[in-house]
Structure formats: C-alpha cells, structure tokens
Amino acid sequence: MSTEQPVSLASLMTASKTVTLDYPGYEGMTVDICYLAREELIKLRKRCISTKFNRKTHQPEEDLDENKFLTEYTKAVVKGWKGFKYRYLEELLLVDIGDLDPDDELPFTQENAELLMKNATSFDTWVTETAGELENFMERK
C-alpha cells in the first residue's frame, strides 16, 4: 500500500514569471513582461491604498494613490526592453528626438518605463493586457 502524500497545489504555484515578447507593429522590439499572480497584484494594490475618514458619512474610505500604483505596477511588470528605437517612440507619444539617430535605441530605465506607461496609452494598454493574459506565460509545447 502506497503512503505517498498527495501533491499540494501550493507547492506548484509560482508568484511571478517573466517572458520576452515581441511588441506588435515594431520590428525587432521586445519587452520583458512579468506575470503577477492575483495574490501579488492584490498586495501591490494594498500598498497603494490609504484609508481616510469621511466626515460626511462618518466612515473610513479607501483611497487609491493612482500615481504610486502605476509606479509600483510598472516596476513589478515591465522588466526591460530591447530594440526600442527612437523612431518607434515618435509613434507612441509626442516627443522631439532632435539630433538623435532615429535608429538608435531608447535605453530601458525604470523612469523611462514609468513615463511610457503614464503617457503612451497604446503601450500602457498593451502591457496591461499582455501581463494579465496567463496564456502569454505558459510553456509552449
């Protein structure tokens, strides 16, 4: 008679996983996106909430600091990029690249990622949809 313990789902779960994905419509551009488990997203959101007392209703109310959330979310989800040419940047938001070579690449920094997430709606939308789609992080057999 076998006395093996059943496998615990908790031992199989992973809180996050990073994959490199092609950014649609921009040849050679890839973005490293990290999938966060629901529990991790909830923790991140809780760090960005403050509770204030509403004098009219005499009840505490939660207030989400949207800027802090976007900063924390970007830090957790956007892990890097390659092939992000300055000419691509011109298509995502209003910029003046001046004397920069349009084929040179915008370096990945946390600040650059946050500014893109705050100001380039199509980039923000793609990152958010991609990071929330579990299928993007599954091993392809």
RAZIQUI-V831739 format. One record per helix or strand of 2 or more residues. SS is the DSSP state (~ for helix, > for strand). FROM is the first residue (numbers start at 1). TO is the last residue. If there is no record, write none. Layout:
SS/FROM/TO + SS/FROM/TO
This chain:
~/9/12 + >/16/22 + >/30/36 + ~/38/47 + >/49/54 + >/59/64 + ~/66/77 + >/78/82 + ~/86/92 + ~/110/119 + ~/121/131 + ~/134/137
